[in-house]
Amino acid sequence: MQGNVFPIREGDIYVLDQHDKHYLRGGRDEDLILVSIFNPPLKGTERHNLNIPSGSAY
């Protein structure tokens, strides 16, 4: 990760295509609401594990 910070605003689309490491955070005074789309689709049993040093993955 390069340490770059890119603000995401209402109406923006954020696309990953190379299993890029990333972090998404809401604002200080507002919630982050998002929709995730996966292709190929997930099976439904995948879970994030936020307690591992390498970060969560599916």
C-alpha positions as CSV (number, residue, x, y, z in Angstrom):
1,M,0.0,0.0,0.0
2,Q,1.3,3.4,-0.9
3,G,-0.3,5.3,1.9
4,N,-2.5,7.3,-0.5
5,V,-5.8,8.7,0.8
6,F,-8.7,9.3,-1.6
7,P,-11.9,10.8,-0.2
8,I,-15.0,9.0,-1.4
9,R,-18.1,11.2,-1.6
10,E,-21.8,10.5,-2.2
11,G,-22.3,9.1,-5.8
12,D,-18.6,7.9,-6.2
13,I,-17.8,4.4,-7.5
14,Y,-14.7,2.7,-6.1
15,V,-13.5,-0.3,-8.1
16,L,-10.8,-2.9,-7.3
17,D,-9.6,-5.4,-9.8
18,Q,-6.2,-6.7,-8.6
19,H,-7.0,-7.8,-5.0
20,D,-5.7,-4.4,-3.9
21,K,-5.2,-3.8,-0.2
22,H,-7.6,-1.1,0.9
23,Y,-9.3,0.5,3.9
24,L,-12.7,2.2,3.8
25,R,-13.7,4.5,6.7
26,G,-16.7,6.6,7.4
27,G,-16.5,10.2,8.3
28,R,-16.0,11.4,11.9
29,D,-19.6,12.4,12.3
30,E,-21.3,10.1,9.8
31,D,-21.7,6.5,8.9
32,L,-20.3,4.8,5.9
33,I,-23.0,3.1,3.8
34,L,-21.8,1.0,0.8
35,V,-22.8,-1.8,-1.5
36,S,-20.2,-4.4,-2.4
37,I,-20.4,-6.4,-5.6
38,F,-18.3,-9.4,-6.3
39,N,-17.7,-11.2,-9.6
40,P,-17.5,-14.1,-9.4
41,P,-20.2,-14.0,-6.7
42,L,-19.4,-15.0,-3.1
43,K,-20.9,-18.2,-1.8
44,G,-22.4,-16.6,1.3
45,T,-20.2,-18.3,3.9
46,E,-17.3,-15.9,3.6
47,R,-16.5,-13.7,6.6
48,H,-14.1,-10.9,7.3
49,N,-11.5,-11.5,10.1
50,L,-10.3,-8.1,11.3
51,N,-8.0,-9.6,13.9
52,I,-5.2,-10.8,11.7
53,P,-2.1,-8.6,10.8
54,S,-2.3,-9.2,7.1
55,G,-5.9,-7.8,6.9
56,S,-9.2,-9.4,6.1
57,A,-9.8,-11.3,2.9
58,Y,-12.4,-13.5,1.3
